[in-house]
Amino acid sequence: MISCKQLIDFCVDYLEGDLPDQEQQDFRRHLGLCSHCVSFFETYQRTPQISREVLQTRMPRDVKESVLAYLRERISSD
């Protein structure tokens, strides 16, 4: 059985298929027993996708103008 720290260390190799068979089995076994690591691993897997989605999202023009106006007001009042 692997520890939580080992699971974290093995994430990249597991996802890339580079983890030896025994460690893959231990990785999956640990996930079957540790809800904290399941939460971490799910988040770890989704991070690249979420990052891509955020980078593609554009701020609506009116929101952008409101934020800029607010920032200008804050700067001028300091």
PDB file of N, CA, C and O in Angstrom:
ATOM      1  N   MET A   1       0.848  -1.197   0.000  1.00  0.00           N
ATOM      2  CA  MET A   1       0.000   0.000   0.000  1.00  0.00           C
ATOM      3  C   MET A   1       0.884   1.247   0.000  1.00  0.00           C
ATOM      4  O   MET A   1       1.909   1.291   0.680  1.00  0.00           O
ATOM      5  N   ILE A   2       0.481   2.254  -0.764  1.00  0.00           N
ATOM      6  CA  ILE A   2       1.242   3.492  -0.806  1.00  0.00           C
ATOM      7  C   ILE A   2       0.614   4.516   0.137  1.00  0.00           C
ATOM      8  O   ILE A   2      -0.560   4.411   0.494  1.00  0.00           O
ATOM      9  N   SER A   3       1.401   5.493   0.528  1.00  0.00           N
ATOM     10  CA  SER A   3       0.929   6.555   1.410  1.00  0.00           C
ATOM     11  C   SER A   3       0.286   7.672   0.573  1.00  0.00           C
ATOM     12  O   SER A   3       0.375   7.674  -0.655  1.00  0.00           O
ATOM     13  N   CYS A   4      -0.350   8.599   1.251  1.00  0.00           N
ATOM     14  CA  CYS A   4      -0.943   9.762   0.562  1.00  0.00           C
ATOM     15  C   CYS A   4       0.146  10.563  -0.152  1.00  0.00           C
ATOM     16  O   CYS A   4      -0.053  11.004  -1.284  1.00  0.00           O
ATOM     17  N   LYS A   5       1.287  10.751   0.499  1.00  0.00           N
ATOM     18  CA  LYS A   5       2.384  11.496  -0.121  1.00  0.00           C
ATOM     19  C   LYS A   5       2.876  10.785  -1.381  1.00  0.00           C
ATOM     20  O   LYS A   5       3.141  11.434  -2.393  1.00  0.00           O
ATOM     21  N   GLN A   6       2.997   9.477  -1.330  1.00  0.00           N
ATOM     22  CA  GLN A   6       3.429   8.736  -2.514  1.00  0.00           C
ATOM     23  C   GLN A   6       2.412   8.877  -3.640  1.00  0.00           C
ATOM     24  O   GLN A   6       2.789   9.027  -4.802  1.00  0.00           O
ATOM     25  N   LEU A   7       1.139   8.829  -3.306  1.00  0.00           N
ATOM     26  CA  LEU A   7       0.108   8.988  -4.325  1.00  0.00           C
ATOM     27  C   LEU A   7       0.280  10.326  -5.032  1.00  0.00           C
ATOM     28  O   LEU A   7       0.208  10.399  -6.259  1.00  0.00           O
ATOM     29  N   ILE A   8       0.504  11.369  -4.268  1.00  0.00           N
ATOM     30  CA  ILE A   8       0.705  12.699  -4.856  1.00  0.00           C
ATOM     31  C   ILE A   8       1.935  12.696  -5.755  1.00  0.00           C
ATOM     32  O   ILE A   8       1.916  13.252  -6.853  1.00  0.00           O
ATOM     33  N   ASP A   9       3.008  12.061  -5.274  1.00  0.00           N
ATOM     34  CA  ASP A   9       4.235  11.994  -6.070  1.00  0.00           C
ATOM     35  C   ASP A   9       4.053  11.199  -7.360  1.00  0.00           C
ATOM     36  O   ASP A   9       4.728  11.472  -8.352  1.00  0.00           O
ATOM     37  N   PHE A  10       3.153  10.222  -7.359  1.00  0.00           N
ATOM     38  CA  PHE A  10       2.950   9.333  -8.500  1.00  0.00           C
ATOM     39  C   PHE A  10       1.924   9.853  -9.514  1.00  0.00           C
ATOM     40  O   PHE A  10       1.767   9.244 -10.572  1.00  0.00           O
ATOM     41  N   CYS A  11       1.234  10.938  -9.235  1.00  0.00           N
ATOM     42  CA  CYS A  11       0.136  11.395 -10.091  1.00  0.00           C
ATOM     43  C   CYS A  11       0.538  11.563 -11.555  1.00  0.00           C
ATOM     44  O   CYS A  11      -0.149  11.056 -12.441  1.00  0.00           O
ATOM     45  N   VAL A  12       1.622  12.256 -11.819  1.00  0.00           N
ATOM     46  CA  VAL A  12       2.026  12.504 -13.205  1.00  0.00           C
ATOM     47  C   VAL A  12       2.323  11.183 -13.904  1.00  0.00           C
ATOM     48  O   VAL A  12       1.836  10.934 -15.007  1.00  0.00           O
ATOM     49  N   ASP A  13       3.118  10.343 -13.261  1.00  0.00           N
ATOM     50  CA  ASP A  13       3.470   9.057 -13.873  1.00  0.00           C
ATOM     51  C   ASP A  13       2.238   8.183 -14.083  1.00  0.00           C
ATOM     52  O   ASP A  13       2.141   7.473 -15.084  1.00  0.00           O
ATOM     53  N   TYR A  14       1.303   8.234 -13.146  1.00  0.00           N
ATOM     54  CA  TYR A  14       0.077   7.445 -13.290  1.00  0.00           C
ATOM     55  C   TYR A  14      -0.721   7.916 -14.505  1.00  0.00           C
ATOM     56  O   TYR A  14      -1.153   7.102 -15.321  1.00  0.00           O
ATOM     57  N   LEU A  15      -0.913   9.210 -14.620  1.00  0.00           N
ATOM     58  CA  LEU A  15      -1.699   9.755 -15.734  1.00  0.00           C
ATOM     59  C   LEU A  15      -1.022   9.541 -17.084  1.00  0.00           C
ATOM     60  O   LEU A  15      -1.697   9.387 -18.102  1.00  0.00           O
ATOM     61  N   GLU A  16       0.295   9.531 -17.095  1.00  0.00           N
ATOM     62  CA  GLU A  16       1.018   9.349 -18.355  1.00  0.00           C
ATOM     63  C   GLU A  16       1.268   7.875 -18.673  1.00  0.00           C
ATOM     64  O   GLU A  16       1.839   7.545 -19.712  1.00  0.00           O
ATOM     65  N   GLY A  17       0.833   6.990 -17.766  1.00  0.00           N
ATOM     66  CA  GLY A  17       1.005   5.565 -17.995  1.00  0.00           C
ATOM     67  C   GLY A  17       2.418   5.066 -17.767  1.00  0.00           C
ATOM     68  O   GLY A  17       2.784   3.987 -18.234  1.00  0.00           O
ATOM     69  N   ASP A  18       3.211   5.846 -17.051  1.00  0.00           N
ATOM     70  CA  ASP A  18       4.612   5.492 -16.817  1.00  0.00           C
ATOM     71  C   ASP A  18       4.848   4.792 -15.478  1.00  0.00           C
ATOM     72  O   ASP A  18       5.983   4.445 -15.152  1.00  0.00           O
ATOM     73  N   LEU A  19       3.799   4.589 -14.715  1.00  0.00           N
ATOM     74  CA  LEU A  19       3.936   3.955 -13.404  1.00  0.00           C
ATOM     75  C   LEU A  19       3.968   2.439 -13.592  1.00  0.00           C
ATOM     76  O   LEU A  19       3.105   1.892 -14.278  1.00  0.00           O
ATOM     77  N   PRO A  20       4.942   1.750 -12.998  1.00  0.00           N
ATOM     78  CA  PRO A  20       4.983   0.285 -13.104  1.00  0.00           C
ATOM     79  C   PRO A  20       3.674  -0.350 -12.618  1.00  0.00           C
ATOM     80  O   PRO A  20       2.944   0.241 -11.823  1.00  0.00           O
ATOM     81  N   ASP A  21       3.395  -1.543 -13.102  1.00  0.00           N
ATOM     82  CA  ASP A  21       2.127  -2.222 -12.815  1.00  0.00           C
ATOM     83  C   ASP A  21       1.797  -2.283 -11.324  1.00  0.00           C
ATOM     84  O   ASP A  21       0.672  -1.972 -10.931  1.00  0.00           O
ATOM     85  N   GLN A  22       2.752  -2.675 -10.498  1.00  0.00           N
ATOM     86  CA  GLN A  22       2.475  -2.810  -9.065  1.00  0.00           C
ATOM     87  C   GLN A  22       2.101  -1.471  -8.444  1.00  0.00           C
ATOM     88  O   GLN A  22       1.174  -1.398  -7.637  1.00  0.00           O
ATOM     89  N   GLU A  23       2.816  -0.412  -8.815  1.00  0.00           N
ATOM     90  CA  GLU A  23       2.497   0.910  -8.276  1.00  0.00           C
ATOM     91  C   GLU A  23       1.143   1.401  -8.784  1.00  0.00           C
ATOM     92  O   GLU A  23       0.418   2.080  -8.057  1.00  0.00           O
ATOM     93  N   GLN A  24       0.795   1.058 -10.036  1.00  0.00           N
ATOM     94  CA  GLN A  24      -0.535   1.414 -10.552  1.00  0.00           C
ATOM     95  C   GLN A  24      -1.626   0.758  -9.707  1.00  0.00           C
ATOM     96  O   GLN A  24      -2.617   1.395  -9.349  1.00  0.00           O
ATOM     97  N   GLN A  25      -1.433  -0.508  -9.399  1.00  0.00           N
ATOM     98  CA  GLN A  25      -2.412  -1.228  -8.570  1.00  0.00           C
ATOM     99  C   GLN A  25      -2.486  -0.611  -7.178  1.00  0.00           C
ATOM    100  O   GLN A  25      -3.575  -0.421  -6.636  1.00  0.00           O
ATOM    101  N   ASP A  26      -1.327  -0.298  -6.601  1.00  0.00           N
ATOM    102  CA  ASP A  26      -1.297   0.324  -5.273  1.00  0.00           C
ATOM    103  C   ASP A  26      -1.959   1.705  -5.306  1.00  0.00           C
ATOM    104  O   ASP A  26      -2.658   2.091  -4.368  1.00  0.00           O
ATOM    105  N   PHE A  27      -1.731   2.438  -6.391  1.00  0.00           N
ATOM    106  CA  PHE A  27      -2.323   3.762  -6.577  1.00  0.00           C
ATOM    107  C   PHE A  27      -3.851   3.648  -6.558  1.00  0.00           C
ATOM    108  O   PHE A  27      -4.531   4.357  -5.816  1.00  0.00           O
ATOM    109  N   ARG A  28      -4.373   2.744  -7.387  1.00  0.00           N
ATOM    110  CA  ARG A  28      -5.833   2.561  -7.458  1.00  0.00           C
ATOM    111  C   ARG A  28      -6.397   2.032  -6.139  1.00  0.00           C
ATOM    112  O   ARG A  28      -7.485   2.434  -5.726  1.00  0.00           O
ATOM    113  N   ARG A  29      -5.673   1.145  -5.484  1.00  0.00           N
ATOM    114  CA  ARG A  29      -6.120   0.613  -4.197  1.00  0.00           C
ATOM    115  C   ARG A  29      -6.211   1.739  -3.158  1.00  0.00           C
ATOM    116  O   ARG A  29      -7.171   1.822  -2.392  1.00  0.00           O
ATOM    117  N   HIS A  30      -5.197   2.593  -3.154  1.00  0.00           N
ATOM    118  CA  HIS A  30      -5.206   3.719  -2.217  1.00  0.00           C
ATOM    119  C   HIS A  30      -6.406   4.630  -2.484  1.00  0.00           C
ATOM    120  O   HIS A  30      -7.079   5.070  -1.552  1.00  0.00           O
ATOM    121  N   LEU A  31      -6.664   4.908  -3.758  1.00  0.00           N
ATOM    122  CA  LEU A  31      -7.825   5.746  -4.092  1.00  0.00           C
ATOM    123  C   LEU A  31      -9.130   5.095  -3.635  1.00  0.00           C
ATOM    124  O   LEU A  31     -10.084   5.790  -3.285  1.00  0.00           O
ATOM    125  N   GLY A  32      -9.170   3.776  -3.638  1.00  0.00           N
ATOM    126  CA  GLY A  32     -10.368   3.070  -3.190  1.00  0.00           C
ATOM    127  C   GLY A  32     -10.606   3.176  -1.695  1.00  0.00           C
ATOM    128  O   GLY A  32     -11.705   2.902  -1.213  1.00  0.00           O
ATOM    129  N   LEU A  33      -9.568   3.577  -0.957  1.00  0.00           N
ATOM    130  CA  LEU A  33      -9.672   3.626   0.503  1.00  0.00           C
ATOM    131  C   LEU A  33      -9.573   5.032   1.093  1.00  0.00           C
ATOM    132  O   LEU A  33      -9.900   5.231   2.263  1.00  0.00           O
ATOM    133  N   CYS A  34      -9.132   6.000   0.311  1.00  0.00           N
ATOM    134  CA  CYS A  34      -8.835   7.333   0.867  1.00  0.00           C
ATOM    135  C   CYS A  34      -9.616   8.418   0.123  1.00  0.00           C
ATOM    136  O   CYS A  34      -9.246   8.816  -0.981  1.00  0.00           O
ATOM    137  N   SER A  35     -10.683   8.881   0.731  1.00  0.00           N
ATOM    138  CA  SER A  35     -11.526   9.892   0.080  1.00  0.00           C
ATOM    139  C   SER A  35     -10.796  11.217  -0.114  1.00  0.00           C
ATOM    140  O   SER A  35     -11.086  11.945  -1.064  1.00  0.00           O
ATOM    141  N   HIS A  36      -9.852  11.543   0.774  1.00  0.00           N
ATOM    142  CA  HIS A  36      -9.098  12.791   0.620  1.00  0.00           C
ATOM    143  C   HIS A  36      -8.243  12.751  -0.642  1.00  0.00           C
ATOM    144  O   HIS A  36      -8.144  13.744  -1.363  1.00  0.00           O
ATOM    145  N   CYS A  37      -7.626  11.600  -0.907  1.00  0.00           N
ATOM    146  CA  CYS A  37      -6.809  11.470  -2.112  1.00  0.00           C
ATOM    147  C   CYS A  37      -7.672  11.426  -3.372  1.00  0.00           C
ATOM    148  O   CYS A  37      -7.251  11.896  -4.429  1.00  0.00           O
ATOM    149  N   VAL A  38      -8.867  10.867  -3.265  1.00  0.00           N
ATOM    150  CA  VAL A  38      -9.787  10.883  -4.405  1.00  0.00           C
ATOM    151  C   VAL A  38     -10.102  12.329  -4.772  1.00  0.00           C
ATOM    152  O   VAL A  38     -10.055  12.696  -5.947  1.00  0.00           O
ATOM    153  N   SER A  39     -10.420  13.148  -3.781  1.00  0.00           N
ATOM    154  CA  SER A  39     -10.721  14.567  -4.030  1.00  0.00           C
ATOM    155  C   SER A  39      -9.521  15.269  -4.644  1.00  0.00           C
ATOM    156  O   SER A  39      -9.655  16.011  -5.617  1.00  0.00           O
ATOM    157  N   PHE A  40      -8.340  15.030  -4.065  1.00  0.00           N
ATOM    158  CA  PHE A  40      -7.121  15.650  -4.605  1.00  0.00           C
ATOM    159  C   PHE A  40      -6.901  15.224  -6.051  1.00  0.00           C
ATOM    160  O   PHE A  40      -6.655  16.067  -6.914  1.00  0.00           O
ATOM    161  N   PHE A  41      -6.987  13.925  -6.324  1.00  0.00           N
ATOM    162  CA  PHE A  41      -6.688  13.406  -7.660  1.00  0.00           C
ATOM    163  C   PHE A  41      -7.690  13.913  -8.691  1.00  0.00           C
ATOM    164  O   PHE A  41      -7.304  14.243  -9.812  1.00  0.00           O
ATOM    165  N   GLU A  42      -8.959  13.979  -8.333  1.00  0.00           N
ATOM    166  CA  GLU A  42      -9.961  14.510  -9.261  1.00  0.00           C
ATOM    167  C   GLU A  42      -9.662  15.962  -9.609  1.00  0.00           C
ATOM    168  O   GLU A  42      -9.771  16.370 -10.766  1.00  0.00           O
ATOM    169  N   THR A  43      -9.288  16.729  -8.608  1.00  0.00           N
ATOM    170  CA  THR A  43      -8.925  18.128  -8.840  1.00  0.00           C
ATOM    171  C   THR A  43      -7.669  18.212  -9.693  1.00  0.00           C
ATOM    172  O   THR A  43      -7.592  19.023 -10.616  1.00  0.00           O
ATOM    173  N   TYR A  44      -6.692  17.378  -9.386  1.00  0.00           N
ATOM    174  CA  TYR A  44      -5.432  17.341 -10.131  1.00  0.00           C
ATOM    175  C   TYR A  44      -5.690  17.030 -11.605  1.00  0.00           C
ATOM    176  O   TYR A  44      -5.091  17.650 -12.484  1.00  0.00           O
ATOM    177  N   GLN A  45      -6.565  16.088 -11.872  1.00  0.00           N
ATOM    178  CA  GLN A  45      -6.881  15.714 -13.256  1.00  0.00           C
ATOM    179  C   GLN A  45      -7.581  16.839 -14.002  1.00  0.00           C
ATOM    180  O   GLN A  45      -7.351  17.022 -15.197  1.00  0.00           O
ATOM    181  N   ARG A  46      -8.425  17.589 -13.322  1.00  0.00           N
ATOM    182  CA  ARG A  46      -9.231  18.624 -13.981  1.00  0.00           C
ATOM    183  C   ARG A  46      -8.499  19.953 -14.156  1.00  0.00           C
ATOM    184  O   ARG A  46      -8.944  20.796 -14.935  1.00  0.00           O
ATOM    185  N   THR A  47      -7.401  20.157 -13.456  1.00  0.00           N
ATOM    186  CA  THR A  47      -6.716  21.443 -13.476  1.00  0.00           C
ATOM    187  C   THR A  47      -6.335  21.911 -14.880  1.00  0.00           C
ATOM    188  O   THR A  47      -6.611  23.064 -15.212  1.00  0.00           O
ATOM    189  N   PRO A  48      -5.717  21.080 -15.719  1.00  0.00           N
ATOM    190  CA  PRO A  48      -5.386  21.568 -17.075  1.00  0.00           C
ATOM    191  C   PRO A  48      -6.621  21.982 -17.877  1.00  0.00           C
ATOM    192  O   PRO A  48      -6.596  22.992 -18.581  1.00  0.00           O
ATOM    193  N   GLN A  49      -7.694  21.208 -17.772  1.00  0.00           N
ATOM    194  CA  GLN A  49      -8.922  21.535 -18.502  1.00  0.00           C
ATOM    195  C   GLN A  49      -9.511  22.852 -17.999  1.00  0.00           C
ATOM    196  O   GLN A  49      -9.908  23.699 -18.800  1.00  0.00           O
ATOM    197  N   ILE A  50      -9.569  23.025 -16.702  1.00  0.00           N
ATOM    198  CA  ILE A  50     -10.113  24.257 -16.127  1.00  0.00           C
ATOM    199  C   ILE A  50      -9.260  25.445 -16.548  1.00  0.00           C
ATOM    200  O   ILE A  50      -9.793  26.504 -16.879  1.00  0.00           O
ATOM    201  N   SER A  51      -7.948  25.281 -16.537  1.00  0.00           N
ATOM    202  CA  SER A  51      -7.052  26.361 -16.944  1.00  0.00           C
ATOM    203  C   SER A  51      -7.306  26.775 -18.386  1.00  0.00           C
ATOM    204  O   SER A  51      -7.356  27.965 -18.697  1.00  0.00           O
ATOM    205  N   ARG A  52      -7.466  25.789 -19.265  1.00  0.00           N
ATOM    206  CA  ARG A  52      -7.751  26.110 -20.680  1.00  0.00           C
ATOM    207  C   ARG A  52      -9.073  26.857 -20.811  1.00  0.00           C
ATOM    208  O   ARG A  52      -9.172  27.818 -21.574  1.00  0.00           O
ATOM    209  N   GLU A  53     -10.087  26.418 -20.071  1.00  0.00           N
ATOM    210  CA  GLU A  53     -11.402  27.060 -20.148  1.00  0.00           C
ATOM    211  C   GLU A  53     -11.334  28.503 -19.655  1.00  0.00           C
ATOM    212  O   GLU A  53     -11.941  29.395 -20.247  1.00  0.00           O
ATOM    213  N   VAL A  54     -10.603  28.726 -18.584  1.00  0.00           N
ATOM    214  CA  VAL A  54     -10.486  30.081 -18.031  1.00  0.00           C
ATOM    215  C   VAL A  54      -9.774  30.993 -19.022  1.00  0.00           C
ATOM    216  O   VAL A  54     -10.170  32.143 -19.209  1.00  0.00           O
ATOM    217  N   LEU A  55      -8.736  30.484 -19.648  1.00  0.00           N
ATOM    218  CA  LEU A  55      -7.991  31.305 -20.603  1.00  0.00           C
ATOM    219  C   LEU A  55      -8.820  31.650 -21.829  1.00  0.00           C
ATOM    220  O   LEU A  55      -8.560  32.663 -22.480  1.00  0.00           O
ATOM    221  N   GLN A  56      -9.813  30.829 -22.158  1.00  0.00           N
ATOM    222  CA  GLN A  56     -10.657  31.087 -23.321  1.00  0.00           C
ATOM    223  C   GLN A  56     -11.844  31.991 -22.988  1.00  0.00           C
ATOM    224  O   GLN A  56     -12.501  32.511 -23.890  1.00  0.00           O
ATOM    225  N   THR A  57     -12.115  32.178 -21.717  1.00  0.00           N
ATOM    226  CA  THR A  57     -13.261  32.974 -21.297  1.00  0.00           C
ATOM    227  C   THR A  57     -12.940  34.457 -21.433  1.00  0.00           C
ATOM    228  O   THR A  57     -11.885  34.922 -21.002  1.00  0.00           O
ATOM    229  N   ARG A  58     -13.849  35.172 -22.028  1.00  0.00           N
ATOM    230  CA  ARG A  58     -13.682  36.622 -22.171  1.00  0.00           C
ATOM    231  C   ARG A  58     -14.644  37.335 -21.231  1.00  0.00           C
ATOM    232  O   ARG A  58     -15.801  36.948 -21.064  1.00  0.00           O
ATOM    233  N   MET A  59     -14.124  38.373 -20.639  1.00  0.00           N
ATOM    234  CA  MET A  59     -14.936  39.175 -19.738  1.00  0.00           C
ATOM    235  C   MET A  59     -15.873  40.037 -20.573  1.00  0.00           C
ATOM    236  O   MET A  59     -15.432  40.680 -21.526  1.00  0.00           O
ATOM    237  N   PRO A  60     -17.167  40.062 -20.230  1.00  0.00           N
ATOM    238  CA  PRO A  60     -18.093  40.934 -20.957  1.00  0.00           C
ATOM    239  C   PRO A  60     -17.616  42.389 -20.900  1.00  0.00           C
ATOM    240  O   PRO A  60     -17.077  42.842 -19.890  1.00  0.00           O
ATOM    241  N   ARG A  61     -17.826  43.100 -21.998  1.00  0.00           N
ATOM    242  CA  ARG A  61     -17.334  44.476 -22.118  1.00  0.00           C
ATOM    243  C   ARG A  61     -17.815  45.375 -20.975  1.00  0.00           C
ATOM    244  O   ARG A  61     -17.029  46.152 -20.432  1.00  0.00           O
ATOM    245  N   ASP A  62     -19.086  45.281 -20.608  1.00  0.00           N
ATOM    246  CA  ASP A  62     -19.597  46.151 -19.551  1.00  0.00           C
ATOM    247  C   ASP A  62     -18.962  45.838 -18.191  1.00  0.00           C
ATOM    248  O   ASP A  62     -18.741  46.740 -17.383  1.00  0.00           O
ATOM    249  N   VAL A  63     -18.673  44.565 -17.947  1.00  0.00           N
ATOM    250  CA  VAL A  63     -18.002  44.190 -16.695  1.00  0.00           C
ATOM    251  C   VAL A  63     -16.580  44.736 -16.702  1.00  0.00           C
ATOM    252  O   VAL A  63     -16.108  45.277 -15.701  1.00  0.00           O
ATOM    253  N   LYS A  64     -15.909  44.593 -17.827  1.00  0.00           N
ATOM    254  CA  LYS A  64     -14.541  45.098 -17.958  1.00  0.00           C
ATOM    255  C   LYS A  64     -14.496  46.608 -17.725  1.00  0.00           C
ATOM    256  O   LYS A  64     -13.623  47.104 -17.012  1.00  0.00           O
ATOM    257  N   GLU A  65     -15.430  47.328 -18.321  1.00  0.00           N
ATOM    258  CA  GLU A  65     -15.475  48.783 -18.158  1.00  0.00           C
ATOM    259  C   GLU A  65     -15.771  49.164 -16.712  1.00  0.00           C
ATOM    260  O   GLU A  65     -15.213  50.135 -16.201  1.00  0.00           O
ATOM    261  N   SER A  66     -16.634  48.417 -16.057  1.00  0.00           N
ATOM    262  CA  SER A  66     -16.953  48.691 -14.650  1.00  0.00           C
ATOM    263  C   SER A  66     -15.733  48.468 -13.763  1.00  0.00           C
ATOM    264  O   SER A  66     -15.454  49.267 -12.869  1.00  0.00           O
ATOM    265  N   VAL A  67     -15.025  47.406 -14.007  1.00  0.00           N
ATOM    266  CA  VAL A  67     -13.820  47.107 -13.215  1.00  0.00           C
ATOM    267  C   VAL A  67     -12.771  48.191 -13.436  1.00  0.00           C
ATOM    268  O   VAL A  67     -12.168  48.678 -12.480  1.00  0.00           O
ATOM    269  N   LEU A  68     -12.552  48.569 -14.687  1.00  0.00           N
ATOM    270  CA  LEU A  68     -11.580  49.615 -14.986  1.00  0.00           C
ATOM    271  C   LEU A  68     -11.972  50.944 -14.340  1.00  0.00           C
ATOM    272  O   LEU A  68     -11.120  51.649 -13.800  1.00  0.00           O
ATOM    273  N   ALA A  69     -13.243  51.278 -14.393  1.00  0.00           N
ATOM    274  CA  ALA A  69     -13.707  52.518 -13.769  1.00  0.00           C
ATOM    275  C   ALA A  69     -13.482  52.477 -12.265  1.00  0.00           C
ATOM    276  O   ALA A  69     -13.036  53.463 -11.676  1.00  0.00           O
ATOM    277  N   TYR A  70     -13.782  51.359 -11.648  1.00  0.00           N
ATOM    278  CA  TYR A  70     -13.568  51.192 -10.216  1.00  0.00           C
ATOM    279  C   TYR A  70     -12.090  51.350  -9.873  1.00  0.00           C
ATOM    280  O   TYR A  70     -11.743  52.043  -8.916  1.00  0.00           O
ATOM    281  N   LEU A  71     -11.223  50.711 -10.648  1.00  0.00           N
ATOM    282  CA  LEU A  71      -9.785  50.789 -10.379  1.00  0.00           C
ATOM    283  C   LEU A  71      -9.249  52.210 -10.565  1.00  0.00           C
ATOM    284  O   LEU A  71      -8.424  52.680  -9.782  1.00  0.00           O
ATOM    285  N   ARG A  72      -9.732  52.888 -11.616  1.00  0.00           N
ATOM    286  CA  ARG A  72      -9.312  54.271 -11.830  1.00  0.00           C
ATOM    287  C   ARG A  72      -9.738  55.156 -10.671  1.00  0.00           C
ATOM    288  O   ARG A  72      -8.980  56.022 -10.233  1.00  0.00           O
ATOM    289  N   GLU A  73     -10.947  54.940 -10.178  1.00  0.00           N
ATOM    290  CA  GLU A  73     -11.459  55.706  -9.042  1.00  0.00           C
ATOM    291  C   GLU A  73     -10.621  55.459  -7.791  1.00  0.00           C
ATOM    292  O   GLU A  73     -10.311  56.389  -7.046  1.00  0.00           O
ATOM    293  N   ARG A  74     -10.264  54.219  -7.573  1.00  0.00           N
ATOM    294  CA  ARG A  74      -9.448  53.863  -6.396  1.00  0.00           C
ATOM    295  C   ARG A  74      -8.060  54.493  -6.475  1.00  0.00           C
ATOM    296  O   ARG A  74      -7.530  54.990  -5.481  1.00  0.00           O
ATOM    297  N   ILE A  75      -7.474  54.461  -7.689  1.00  0.00           N
ATOM    298  CA  ILE A  75      -6.134  55.027  -7.866  1.00  0.00           C
ATOM    299  C   ILE A  75      -6.161  56.534  -7.663  1.00  0.00           C
ATOM    300  O   ILE A  75      -5.270  57.090  -7.020  1.00  0.00           O
ATOM    301  N   SER A  76      -7.172  57.197  -8.204  1.00  0.00           N
ATOM    302  CA  SER A  76      -7.232  58.660  -8.103  1.00  0.00           C
ATOM    303  C   SER A  76      -7.560  59.117  -6.685  1.00  0.00           C
ATOM    304  O   SER A  76      -7.220  60.244  -6.327  1.00  0.00           O
ATOM    305  N   SER A  77      -8.198  58.301  -5.876  1.00  0.00           N
ATOM    306  CA  SER A  77      -8.548  58.692  -4.514  1.00  0.00           C
ATOM    307  C   SER A  77      -7.411  58.427  -3.529  1.00  0.00           C
ATOM    308  O   SER A  77      -7.467  58.888  -2.389  1.00  0.00           O
ATOM    309  N   ASP A  78      -6.383  57.693  -3.951  1.00  0.00           N
ATOM    310  CA  ASP A  78      -5.238  57.433  -3.063  1.00  0.00           C
ATOM    311  C   ASP A  78      -4.291  58.542  -3.117  1.00  0.00           C
ATOM    312  O   ASP A  78      -3.263  58.510  -2.440  1.00  0.00           O
TER     313      ASP A  78
END
